[in-house]
Amino acid sequence: MTHLLLDSHAMLWFFWDDSRLSTRAKALIEDSDKRKLVSIVSCWEIAIKVGLGKIDLGESSRSFLPREIAHNNFELLPISLDHATMVEGLAPHHRDPFDRLLIVQAMAEGLSIVGADAVFDQYGVARLW
């Protein structure tokens, strides 16, 4: 069974039924046989961007995210000390700290990342889109 780690934009586009989410990604997320995980780092990233006015959820991330995550039967993936320290060994192909943590979480937990950003491919993690 493939376990999926949703990138922030993939998660939001799924919640919003946004056409920017690929047909394949949408089908994978809708597949009830797949385990869908959302990293705490993605929730943190979204909260920061809402606070900066870069994302408009129509409400606070504090109310939006828990409701939508529960409604869609997604699981939260905590950030472990191993995850945090594994970032140190990553090649500097990509400098986004949120994505770098997603990459090491996917590596450590054997997850496939659902996301459009091809930079994930440079790290040898499975990316589905």
N, CA, C and O atoms as CSV, one atom per row, in Angstrom:
chain,resi,resn,atom,element,x,y,z
A,1,MET,N,N,0.840,-1.183,0.000
A,1,MET,CA,C,0.000,0.000,0.000
A,1,MET,C,C,0.886,1.247,0.000
A,1,MET,O,O,1.840,1.343,0.771
A,2,THR,N,N,0.563,2.181,-0.858
A,2,THR,CA,C,1.288,3.447,-0.915
A,2,THR,C,C,0.740,4.388,0.140
A,2,THR,O,O,-0.470,4.589,0.244
A,3,HIS,N,N,1.637,4.959,0.917
A,3,HIS,CA,C,1.248,5.964,1.901
A,3,HIS,C,C,1.637,7.321,1.342
A,3,HIS,O,O,2.751,7.500,0.850
A,4,LEU,N,N,0.721,8.274,1.417
A,4,LEU,CA,C,0.898,9.566,0.781
A,4,LEU,C,C,1.168,10.663,1.798
A,4,LEU,O,O,0.515,10.733,2.839
A,5,LEU,N,N,2.130,11.512,1.489
A,5,LEU,CA,C,2.408,12.718,2.269
A,5,LEU,C,C,2.053,13.898,1.373
A,5,LEU,O,O,2.701,14.127,0.352
A,6,LEU,N,N,1.033,14.636,1.756
A,6,LEU,CA,C,0.548,15.721,0.912
A,6,LEU,C,C,1.350,16.995,1.138
A,6,LEU,O,O,1.528,17.440,2.272
A,7,ASP,N,N,1.830,17.574,0.042
A,7,ASP,CA,C,2.456,18.889,0.103
A,7,ASP,C,C,1.350,19.908,0.406
A,7,ASP,O,O,0.172,19.641,0.167
A,8,SER,N,N,1.731,21.058,0.926
A,8,SER,CA,C,0.755,22.073,1.351
A,8,SER,C,C,-0.211,22.457,0.237
A,8,SER,O,O,-1.423,22.496,0.448
A,9,HIS,N,N,0.324,22.740,-0.947
A,9,HIS,CA,C,-0.565,23.180,-2.026
A,9,HIS,C,C,-1.483,22.051,-2.482
A,9,HIS,O,O,-2.642,22.302,-2.812
A,10,ALA,N,N,-0.999,20.830,-2.507
A,10,ALA,CA,C,-1.846,19.701,-2.905
A,10,ALA,C,C,-3.002,19.537,-1.922
A,10,ALA,O,O,-4.139,19.287,-2.322
A,11,MET,N,N,-2.700,19.681,-0.637
A,11,MET,CA,C,-3.742,19.567,0.381
A,11,MET,C,C,-4.789,20.669,0.205
A,11,MET,O,O,-5.988,20.390,0.189
A,12,LEU,N,N,-4.340,21.913,0.074
A,12,LEU,CA,C,-5.288,23.018,-0.072
A,12,LEU,C,C,-6.081,22.896,-1.358
A,12,LEU,O,O,-7.294,23.108,-1.352
A,13,TRP,N,N,-5.429,22.560,-2.459
A,13,TRP,CA,C,-6.146,22.420,-3.721
A,13,TRP,C,C,-7.181,21.296,-3.650
A,13,TRP,O,O,-8.241,21.391,-4.268
A,14,PHE,N,N,-6.881,20.235,-2.900
A,14,PHE,CA,C,-7.854,19.166,-2.714
A,14,PHE,C,C,-9.041,19.681,-1.902
A,14,PHE,O,O,-10.192,19.446,-2.272
A,15,PHE,N,N,-8.773,20.379,-0.802
A,15,PHE,CA,C,-9.849,20.926,0.028
A,15,PHE,C,C,-10.752,21.853,-0.781
A,15,PHE,O,O,-11.971,21.838,-0.610
A,16,TRP,N,N,-10.163,22.652,-1.653
A,16,TRP,CA,C,-10.903,23.650,-2.425
A,16,TRP,C,C,-11.436,23.111,-3.747
A,16,TRP,O,O,-12.092,23.848,-4.483
A,17,ASP,N,N,-11.175,21.852,-4.066
A,17,ASP,CA,C,-11.539,21.265,-5.359
A,17,ASP,C,C,-11.016,22.146,-6.498
A,17,ASP,O,O,-11.728,22.442,-7.458
A,18,ASP,N,N,-9.770,22.547,-6.363
A,18,ASP,CA,C,-9.108,23.465,-7.290
A,18,ASP,C,C,-8.603,22.699,-8.513
A,18,ASP,O,O,-8.028,21.617,-8.388
A,19,SER,N,N,-8.824,23.268,-9.682
A,19,SER,CA,C,-8.429,22.600,-10.930
A,19,SER,C,C,-6.914,22.496,-11.099
A,19,SER,O,O,-6.447,21.768,-11.976
A,20,ARG,N,N,-6.136,23.209,-10.278
A,20,ARG,CA,C,-4.678,23.088,-10.357
A,20,ARG,C,C,-4.187,21.743,-9.815
A,20,ARG,O,O,-3.057,21.343,-10.095
A,21,LEU,N,N,-5.014,21.050,-9.052
A,21,LEU,CA,C,-4.665,19.712,-8.577
A,21,LEU,C,C,-4.805,18.753,-9.755
A,21,LEU,O,O,-5.857,18.697,-10.392
A,22,SER,N,N,-3.754,18.006,-10.041
A,22,SER,CA,C,-3.806,17.097,-11.192
A,22,SER,C,C,-4.874,16.025,-10.979
A,22,SER,O,O,-5.226,15.689,-9.848
A,23,THR,N,N,-5.369,15.507,-12.078
A,23,THR,CA,C,-6.376,14.446,-12.026
A,23,THR,C,C,-5.832,13.235,-11.276
A,23,THR,O,O,-6.534,12.627,-10.469
A,24,ARG,N,N,-4.579,12.892,-11.548
A,24,ARG,CA,C,-3.957,11.742,-10.879
A,24,ARG,C,C,-3.834,11.979,-9.378
A,24,ARG,O,O,-4.146,11.094,-8.581
A,25,ALA,N,N,-3.382,13.168,-8.991
A,25,ALA,CA,C,-3.228,13.470,-7.565
A,25,ALA,C,C,-4.579,13.411,-6.860
A,25,ALA,O,O,-4.686,12.868,-5.760
A,26,LYS,N,N,-5.600,13.965,-7.488
A,26,LYS,CA,C,-6.937,13.942,-6.891
A,26,LYS,C,C,-7.415,12.502,-6.704
A,26,LYS,O,O,-7.958,12.158,-5.654
A,27,ALA,N,N,-7.214,11.669,-7.711
A,27,ALA,CA,C,-7.636,10.266,-7.621
A,27,ALA,C,C,-6.881,9.534,-6.513
A,27,ALA,O,O,-7.472,8.739,-5.781
A,28,LEU,N,N,-5.589,9.795,-6.386
A,28,LEU,CA,C,-4.801,9.159,-5.325
A,28,LEU,C,C,-5.309,9.567,-3.948
A,28,LEU,O,O,-5.444,8.730,-3.055
A,29,ILE,N,N,-5.590,10.854,-3.781
A,29,ILE,CA,C,-6.064,11.345,-2.486
A,29,ILE,C,C,-7.450,10.791,-2.177
A,29,ILE,O,O,-7.758,10.509,-1.019
A,30,GLU,N,N,-8.279,10.632,-3.188
A,30,GLU,CA,C,-9.635,10.106,-2.988
A,30,GLU,C,C,-9.665,8.595,-2.779
A,30,GLU,O,O,-10.685,8.058,-2.347
A,31,ASP,N,N,-8.584,7.907,-3.072
A,31,ASP,CA,C,-8.522,6.449,-2.949
A,31,ASP,C,C,-8.568,6.051,-1.475
A,31,ASP,O,O,-7.646,6.343,-0.713
A,32,SER,N,N,-9.642,5.387,-1.087
A,32,SER,CA,C,-9.826,5.030,0.329
A,32,SER,C,C,-8.834,3.972,0.804
A,32,SER,O,O,-8.685,3.762,2.008
A,33,ASP,N,N,-8.159,3.309,-0.120
A,33,ASP,CA,C,-7.148,2.318,0.264
A,33,ASP,C,C,-5.801,2.952,0.598
A,33,ASP,O,O,-4.902,2.278,1.102
A,34,LYS,N,N,-5.662,4.232,0.322
A,34,LYS,CA,C,-4.400,4.930,0.575
A,34,LYS,C,C,-4.457,5.637,1.928
A,34,LYS,O,O,-5.477,6.209,2.311
A,35,ARG,N,N,-3.353,5.581,2.624
A,35,ARG,CA,C,-3.206,6.327,3.881
A,35,ARG,C,C,-2.687,7.712,3.514
A,35,ARG,O,O,-1.647,7.834,2.868
A,36,LYS,N,N,-3.404,8.756,3.922
A,36,LYS,CA,C,-3.035,10.129,3.597
A,36,LYS,C,C,-2.545,10.837,4.847
A,36,LYS,O,O,-3.241,10.898,5.860
A,37,LEU,N,N,-1.319,11.377,4.757
A,37,LEU,CA,C,-0.733,12.086,5.885
A,37,LEU,C,C,-0.473,13.541,5.525
A,37,LEU,O,O,-0.148,13.878,4.387
A,38,VAL,N,N,-0.626,14.386,6.533
A,38,VAL,CA,C,-0.327,15.807,6.425
A,38,VAL,C,C,0.684,16.111,7.514
A,38,VAL,O,O,0.448,15.834,8.690
A,39,SER,N,N,1.799,16.677,7.121
A,39,SER,CA,C,2.826,17.014,8.093
A,39,SER,C,C,2.438,18.262,8.880
A,39,SER,O,O,1.828,19.193,8.354
A,40,ILE,N,N,2.806,18.248,10.138
A,40,ILE,CA,C,2.646,19.444,10.964
A,40,ILE,C,C,3.368,20.621,10.312
A,40,ILE,O,O,2.935,21.765,10.449
A,41,VAL,N,N,4.463,20.350,9.606
A,41,VAL,CA,C,5.197,21.441,8.954
A,41,VAL,C,C,4.329,22.129,7.897
A,41,VAL,O,O,4.454,23.338,7.699
A,42,SER,N,N,3.456,21.388,7.218
A,42,SER,CA,C,2.563,22.000,6.233
A,42,SER,C,C,1.520,22.878,6.915
A,42,SER,O,O,1.172,23.947,6.414
A,43,CYS,N,N,1.028,22.422,8.052
A,43,CYS,CA,C,0.070,23.230,8.817
A,43,CYS,C,C,0.729,24.520,9.290
A,43,CYS,O,O,0.118,25.588,9.253
A,44,TRP,N,N,1.963,24.417,9.730
A,44,TRP,CA,C,2.721,25.588,10.178
A,44,TRP,C,C,2.940,26.552,9.009
A,44,TRP,O,O,2.766,27.763,9.151
A,45,GLU,N,N,3.326,26.001,7.852
A,45,GLU,CA,C,3.543,26.829,6.663
A,45,GLU,C,C,2.272,27.582,6.282
A,45,GLU,O,O,2.320,28.777,5.989
A,46,ILE,N,N,1.150,26.893,6.285
A,46,ILE,CA,C,-0.124,27.521,5.925
A,46,ILE,C,C,-0.481,28.608,6.933
A,46,ILE,O,O,-0.905,29.696,6.543
A,47,ALA,N,N,-0.315,28.326,8.220
A,47,ALA,CA,C,-0.622,29.325,9.250
A,47,ALA,C,C,0.234,30.578,9.074
A,47,ALA,O,O,-0.262,31.696,9.209
A,48,ILE,N,N,1.507,30.392,8.776
A,48,ILE,CA,C,2.396,31.540,8.536
A,48,ILE,C,C,1.895,32.343,7.340
A,48,ILE,O,O,1.819,33.570,7.402
A,49,LYS,N,N,1.555,31.657,6.255
A,49,LYS,CA,C,1.126,32.351,5.038
A,49,LYS,C,C,-0.233,33.027,5.211
A,49,LYS,O,O,-0.476,34.081,4.622
A,50,VAL,N,N,-1.114,32.439,6.003
A,50,VAL,CA,C,-2.385,33.098,6.315
A,50,VAL,C,C,-2.106,34.371,7.111
A,50,VAL,O,O,-2.672,35.426,6.825
A,51,GLY,N,N,-1.238,34.265,8.105
A,51,GLY,CA,C,-0.887,35.422,8.926
A,51,GLY,C,C,-0.250,36.550,8.138
A,51,GLY,O,O,-0.426,37.721,8.473
A,52,LEU,N,N,0.490,36.206,7.092
A,52,LEU,CA,C,1.146,37.209,6.241
A,52,LEU,C,C,0.229,37.724,5.125
A,52,LEU,O,O,0.604,38.624,4.373
A,53,GLY,N,N,-0.965,37.150,5.023
A,53,GLY,CA,C,-1.898,37.562,3.981
A,53,GLY,C,C,-1.621,36.950,2.620
A,53,GLY,O,O,-2.159,37.420,1.617
A,54,LYS,N,N,-0.794,35.914,2.560
A,54,LYS,CA,C,-0.468,35.271,1.282
A,54,LYS,C,C,-1.484,34.198,0.896
A,54,LYS,O,O,-1.589,33.834,-0.276
A,55,ILE,N,N,-2.224,33.695,1.870
A,55,ILE,CA,C,-3.278,32.704,1.638
A,55,ILE,C,C,-4.525,33.191,2.368
A,55,ILE,O,O,-4.445,33.659,3.504
A,56,ASP,N,N,-5.680,33.077,1.707
A,56,ASP,CA,C,-6.952,33.432,2.332
A,56,ASP,C,C,-7.808,32.174,2.440
A,56,ASP,O,O,-8.281,31.644,1.435
A,57,LEU,N,N,-7.996,31.712,3.654
A,57,LEU,CA,C,-8.819,30.526,3.895
A,57,LEU,C,C,-10.274,30.902,4.162
A,57,LEU,O,O,-11.141,30.030,4.226
A,58,GLY,N,N,-10.543,32.195,4.317
A,58,GLY,CA,C,-11.888,32.629,4.665
A,58,GLY,C,C,-12.161,32.537,6.154
A,58,GLY,O,O,-13.228,32.930,6.625
A,59,GLU,N,N,-11.205,32.024,6.879
A,59,GLU,CA,C,-11.280,31.885,8.337
A,59,GLU,C,C,-9.868,31.595,8.828
A,59,GLU,O,O,-8.934,31.507,8.032
A,60,SER,N,N,-9.720,31.449,10.119
A,60,SER,CA,C,-8.384,31.188,10.661
A,60,SER,C,C,-7.932,29.771,10.321
A,60,SER,O,O,-8.745,28.857,10.185
A,61,SER,N,N,-6.635,29.614,10.188
A,61,SER,CA,C,-6.090,28.268,9.961
A,61,SER,C,C,-6.385,27.377,11.163
A,61,SER,O,O,-6.512,26.160,11.030
A,62,ARG,N,N,-6.490,27.986,12.320
A,62,ARG,CA,C,-6.753,27.236,13.556
A,62,ARG,C,C,-8.112,26.527,13.522
A,62,ARG,O,O,-8.272,25.471,14.134
A,63,SER,N,N,-9.077,27.091,12.822
A,63,SER,CA,C,-10.373,26.415,12.690
A,63,SER,C,C,-10.470,25.623,11.383
A,63,SER,O,O,-11.042,24.534,11.360
A,64,PHE,N,N,-9.911,26.167,10.298
A,64,PHE,CA,C,-10.012,25.530,8.982
A,64,PHE,C,C,-9.278,24.192,8.916
A,64,PHE,O,O,-9.854,23.183,8.511
A,65,LEU,N,N,-8.015,24.185,9.313
A,65,LEU,CA,C,-7.191,22.977,9.132
A,65,LEU,C,C,-7.692,21.769,9.928
A,65,LEU,O,O,-7.837,20.694,9.346
A,66,PRO,N,N,-7.962,21.896,11.229
A,66,PRO,CA,C,-8.434,20.702,11.954
A,66,PRO,C,C,-9.733,20.132,11.379
A,66,PRO,O,O,-9.903,18.917,11.289
A,67,ARG,N,N,-10.648,21.030,10.991
A,67,ARG,CA,C,-11.928,20.569,10.441
A,67,ARG,C,C,-11.724,19.828,9.123
A,67,ARG,O,O,-12.253,18.731,8.941
A,68,GLU,N,N,-10.962,20.418,8.203
A,68,GLU,CA,C,-10.769,19.815,6.886
A,68,GLU,C,C,-9.927,18.539,6.955
A,68,GLU,O,O,-10.196,17.575,6.238
A,69,ILE,N,N,-8.928,18.535,7.802
A,69,ILE,CA,C,-8.096,17.334,7.967
A,69,ILE,C,C,-8.941,16.182,8.499
A,69,ILE,O,O,-8.843,15.059,8.004
A,70,ALA,N,N,-9.771,16.456,9.506
A,70,ALA,CA,C,-10.641,15.413,10.074
A,70,ALA,C,C,-11.704,14.973,9.062
A,70,ALA,O,O,-11.950,13.778,8.895
A,71,HIS,N,N,-12.325,15.932,8.398
A,71,HIS,CA,C,-13.386,15.635,7.427
A,71,HIS,C,C,-12.895,14.716,6.304
A,71,HIS,O,O,-13.649,13.884,5.799
A,72,ASN,N,N,-11.648,14.872,5.925
A,72,ASN,CA,C,-11.081,14.085,4.823
A,72,ASN,C,C,-10.304,12.857,5.287
A,72,ASN,O,O,-9.656,12.186,4.485
A,73,ASN,N,N,-10.372,12.570,6.576
A,73,ASN,CA,C,-9.705,11.400,7.163
A,73,ASN,C,C,-8.204,11.376,6.904
A,73,ASN,O,O,-7.622,10.316,6.675
A,74,PHE,N,N,-7.582,12.552,6.943
A,74,PHE,CA,C,-6.135,12.636,6.830
A,74,PHE,C,C,-5.537,12.450,8.219
A,74,PHE,O,O,-6.171,12.758,9.228
A,75,GLU,N,N,-4.324,11.950,8.256
A,75,GLU,CA,C,-3.604,11.785,9.523
A,75,GLU,C,C,-2.519,12.847,9.626
A,75,GLU,O,O,-1.905,13.226,8.629
A,76,LEU,N,N,-2.293,13.318,10.842
A,76,LEU,CA,C,-1.213,14.278,11.065
A,76,LEU,C,C,0.092,13.536,11.299
A,76,LEU,O,O,0.140,12.558,12.045
A,77,LEU,N,N,1.141,14.007,10.660
A,77,LEU,CA,C,2.480,13.459,10.846
A,77,LEU,C,C,3.275,14.449,11.689
A,77,LEU,O,O,3.565,15.556,11.237
A,78,PRO,N,N,3.630,14.058,12.908
A,78,PRO,CA,C,4.412,14.966,13.752
A,78,PRO,C,C,5.844,15.097,13.241
A,78,PRO,O,O,6.306,14.296,12.429
A,79,ILE,N,N,6.520,16.102,13.725
A,79,ILE,CA,C,7.934,16.298,13.410
A,79,ILE,C,C,8.740,15.694,14.551
A,79,ILE,O,O,8.644,16.144,15.693
A,80,SER,N,N,9.527,14.682,14.243
A,80,SER,CA,C,10.364,14.049,15.269
A,80,SER,C,C,11.741,14.710,15.289
A,80,SER,O,O,12.097,15.462,14.382
A,81,LEU,N,N,12.493,14.422,16.321
A,81,LEU,CA,C,13.864,14.919,16.395
A,81,LEU,C,C,14.684,14.365,15.231
A,81,LEU,O,O,15.513,15.074,14.661
A,82,ASP,N,N,14.454,13.096,14.876
A,82,ASP,CA,C,15.147,12.513,13.716
A,82,ASP,C,C,14.842,13.299,12.441
A,82,ASP,O,O,15.745,13.602,11.661
A,83,HIS,N,N,13.566,13.627,12.236
A,83,HIS,CA,C,13.192,14.409,11.056
A,83,HIS,C,C,13.943,15.743,11.053
A,83,HIS,O,O,14.541,16.133,10.050
A,84,ALA,N,N,13.900,16.420,12.178
A,84,ALA,CA,C,14.516,17.750,12.265
A,84,ALA,C,C,16.017,17.704,11.993
A,84,ALA,O,O,16.557,18.588,11.327
A,85,THR,N,N,16.686,16.683,12.502
A,85,THR,CA,C,18.144,16.632,12.349
A,85,THR,C,C,18.581,16.032,11.012
A,85,THR,O,O,19.706,16.272,10.573
A,86,MET,N,N,17.720,15.262,10.362
A,86,MET,CA,C,18.056,14.716,9.041
A,86,MET,C,C,18.213,15.809,7.989
A,86,MET,O,O,18.916,15.618,6.997
A,87,VAL,N,N,17.569,16.943,8.198
A,87,VAL,CA,C,17.647,18.052,7.244
A,87,VAL,C,C,19.095,18.483,7.035
A,87,VAL,O,O,19.468,18.919,5.946
A,88,GLU,N,N,19.901,18.362,8.071
A,88,GLU,CA,C,21.308,18.755,8.010
A,88,GLU,C,C,22.057,18.067,6.868
A,88,GLU,O,O,22.944,18.666,6.261
A,89,GLY,N,N,21.711,16.827,6.576
A,89,GLY,CA,C,22.427,16.062,5.564
A,89,GLY,C,C,21.893,16.197,4.150
A,89,GLY,O,O,22.441,15.595,3.226
A,90,LEU,N,N,20.831,16.977,3.959
A,90,LEU,CA,C,20.256,17.124,2.616
A,90,LEU,C,C,21.120,18.013,1.729
A,90,LEU,O,O,21.655,19.030,2.172
A,91,ALA,N,N,21.242,17.611,0.481
A,91,ALA,CA,C,21.919,18.464,-0.506
A,91,ALA,C,C,21.123,19.761,-0.660
A,91,ALA,O,O,19.906,19.772,-0.475
A,92,PRO,N,N,21.811,20.849,-0.999
A,92,PRO,CA,C,21.133,22.153,-1.059
A,92,PRO,C,C,20.410,22.443,-2.381
A,92,PRO,O,O,20.376,23.592,-2.821
A,93,HIS,N,N,19.837,21.423,-3.013
A,93,HIS,CA,C,19.102,21.644,-4.263
A,93,HIS,C,C,17.938,22.608,-4.056
A,93,HIS,O,O,17.592,23.390,-4.941
A,94,HIS,N,N,17.355,22.534,-2.887
A,94,HIS,CA,C,16.142,23.295,-2.593
A,94,HIS,C,C,16.308,23.900,-1.209
A,94,HIS,O,O,16.668,23.198,-0.264
A,95,ARG,N,N,16.054,25.177,-1.084
A,95,ARG,CA,C,16.311,25.860,0.181
A,95,ARG,C,C,15.051,26.108,1.011
A,95,ARG,O,O,15.153,26.579,2.144
A,96,ASP,N,N,13.883,25.808,0.482
A,96,ASP,CA,C,12.644,26.029,1.224
A,96,ASP,C,C,12.634,25.127,2.458
A,96,ASP,O,O,12.637,23.904,2.321
A,97,PRO,N,N,12.621,25.707,3.659
A,97,PRO,CA,C,12.719,24.880,4.871
A,97,PRO,C,C,11.527,23.947,5.070
A,97,PRO,O,O,11.685,22.856,5.618
A,98,PHE,N,N,10.346,24.357,4.634
A,98,PHE,CA,C,9.166,23.507,4.774
A,98,PHE,C,C,9.298,22.269,3.882
A,98,PHE,O,O,9.058,21.146,4.326
A,99,ASP,N,N,9.678,22.486,2.631
A,99,ASP,CA,C,9.839,21.367,1.699
A,99,ASP,C,C,10.985,20.453,2.113
A,99,ASP,O,O,10.893,19.235,1.958
A,100,ARG,N,N,12.057,21.024,2.635
A,100,ARG,CA,C,13.190,20.201,3.076
A,100,ARG,C,C,12.754,19.251,4.194
A,100,ARG,O,O,13.186,18.099,4.238
A,101,LEU,N,N,11.912,19.729,5.081
A,101,LEU,CA,C,11.424,18.856,6.146
A,101,LEU,C,C,10.480,17.792,5.590
A,101,LEU,O,O,10.510,16.646,6.038
A,102,LEU,N,N,9.644,18.159,4.623
A,102,LEU,CA,C,8.786,17.152,3.980
A,102,LEU,C,C,9.624,16.062,3.318
A,102,LEU,O,O,9.280,14.882,3.384
A,103,ILE,N,N,10.709,16.456,2.687
A,103,ILE,CA,C,11.588,15.494,2.013
A,103,ILE,C,C,12.141,14.488,3.013
A,103,ILE,O,O,12.092,13.283,2.767
A,104,VAL,N,N,12.666,14.966,4.137
A,104,VAL,CA,C,13.238,14.020,5.105
A,104,VAL,C,C,12.152,13.189,5.769
A,104,VAL,O,O,12.392,12.031,6.111
A,105,GLN,N,N,10.976,13.743,5.958
A,105,GLN,CA,C,9.882,12.941,6.511
A,105,GLN,C,C,9.500,11.825,5.542
A,105,GLN,O,O,9.277,10.689,5.961
A,106,ALA,N,N,9.424,12.140,4.260
A,106,ALA,CA,C,9.113,11.108,3.261
A,106,ALA,C,C,10.181,10.027,3.264
A,106,ALA,O,O,9.865,8.839,3.195
A,107,MET,N,N,11.445,10.431,3.345
A,107,MET,CA,C,12.548,9.461,3.385
A,107,MET,C,C,12.462,8.579,4.627
A,107,MET,O,O,12.536,7.354,4.533
A,108,ALA,N,N,12.307,9.202,5.775
A,108,ALA,CA,C,12.330,8.474,7.047
A,108,ALA,C,C,11.138,7.543,7.215
A,108,ALA,O,O,11.264,6.468,7.802
A,109,GLU,N,N,9.987,7.951,6.703
A,109,GLU,CA,C,8.755,7.192,6.929
A,109,GLU,C,C,8.339,6.344,5.730
A,109,GLU,O,O,7.322,5.654,5.793
A,110,GLY,N,N,9.104,6.382,4.642
A,110,GLY,CA,C,8.767,5.600,3.453
A,110,GLY,C,C,7.497,6.067,2.771
A,110,GLY,O,O,6.668,5.253,2.363
A,111,LEU,N,N,7.341,7.383,2.645
A,111,LEU,CA,C,6.129,7.969,2.081
A,111,LEU,C,C,6.385,8.514,0.680
A,111,LEU,O,O,7.512,8.869,0.335
A,112,SER,N,N,5.336,8.573,-0.112
A,112,SER,CA,C,5.380,9.226,-1.422
A,112,SER,C,C,4.785,10.619,-1.270
A,112,SER,O,O,3.709,10.781,-0.695
A,113,ILE,N,N,5.488,11.624,-1.785
A,113,ILE,CA,C,4.991,12.999,-1.698
A,113,ILE,C,C,4.024,13.263,-2.843
A,113,ILE,O,O,4.323,12.970,-4.001
A,114,VAL,N,N,2.869,13.815,-2.512
A,114,VAL,CA,C,1.924,14.270,-3.525
A,114,VAL,C,C,2.142,15.771,-3.663
A,114,VAL,O,O,1.790,16.548,-2.776
A,115,GLY,N,N,2.727,16.164,-4.790
A,115,GLY,CA,C,3.026,17.573,-4.999
A,115,GLY,C,C,3.496,17.828,-6.414
A,115,GLY,O,O,4.014,16.935,-7.084
A,116,ALA,N,N,3.310,19.057,-6.860
A,116,ALA,CA,C,3.653,19.431,-8.235
A,116,ALA,C,C,5.117,19.806,-8.415
A,116,ALA,O,O,5.620,19.789,-9.538
A,117,ASP,N,N,5.802,20.140,-7.347
A,117,ASP,CA,C,7.164,20.677,-7.435
A,117,ASP,C,C,8.175,19.579,-7.766
A,117,ASP,O,O,8.432,18.694,-6.949
A,118,ALA,N,N,8.744,19.645,-8.968
A,118,ALA,CA,C,9.700,18.628,-9.431
A,118,ALA,C,C,11.008,18.639,-8.652
A,118,ALA,O,O,11.807,17.714,-8.795
A,119,VAL,N,N,11.248,19.654,-7.834
A,119,VAL,CA,C,12.490,19.693,-7.052
A,119,VAL,C,C,12.572,18.498,-6.097
A,119,VAL,O,O,13.668,18.072,-5.735
A,120,PHE,N,N,11.430,17.960,-5.691
A,120,PHE,CA,C,11.433,16.781,-4.821
A,120,PHE,C,C,12.153,15.615,-5.491
A,120,PHE,O,O,12.778,14.796,-4.819
A,121,ASP,N,N,12.062,15.545,-6.812
A,121,ASP,CA,C,12.669,14.442,-7.565
A,121,ASP,C,C,14.187,14.395,-7.406
A,121,ASP,O,O,14.789,13.328,-7.532
A,122,GLN,N,N,14.803,15.527,-7.135
A,122,GLN,CA,C,16.258,15.586,-6.995
A,122,GLN,C,C,16.749,14.898,-5.722
A,122,GLN,O,O,17.948,14.682,-5.550
A,123,TYR,N,N,15.828,14.561,-4.845
A,123,TYR,CA,C,16.202,13.950,-3.569
A,123,TYR,C,C,15.913,12.452,-3.512
A,123,TYR,O,O,16.124,11.820,-2.477
A,124,GLY,N,N,15.438,11.889,-4.600
A,124,GLY,CA,C,15.211,10.453,-4.635
A,124,GLY,C,C,13.977,9.982,-3.886
A,124,GLY,O,O,13.830,8.788,-3.623
A,125,VAL,N,N,13.087,10.907,-3.540
A,125,VAL,CA,C,11.836,10.492,-2.913
A,125,VAL,C,C,10.797,10.302,-4.016
A,125,VAL,O,O,10.850,10.964,-5.052
A,126,ALA,N,N,9.866,9.403,-3.785
A,126,ALA,CA,C,8.804,9.184,-4.760
A,126,ALA,C,C,7.861,10.384,-4.720
A,126,ALA,O,O,7.382,10.781,-3.658
A,127,ARG,N,N,7.608,10.949,-5.893
A,127,ARG,CA,C,6.671,12.070,-6.000
A,127,ARG,C,C,5.571,11.667,-6.962
A,127,ARG,O,O,5.837,11.176,-8.059
A,128,LEU,N,N,4.353,11.876,-6.549
A,128,LEU,CA,C,3.195,11.528,-7.369
A,128,LEU,C,C,2.471,12.804,-7.745
A,128,LEU,O,O,2.200,13.658,-6.901
A,129,TRP,N,N,2.164,12.915,-9.018
A,129,TRP,CA,C,1.420,14.070,-9.495
A,129,TRP,C,C,0.723,13.715,-10.784
A,129,TRP,O,O,0.032,14.553,-11.364
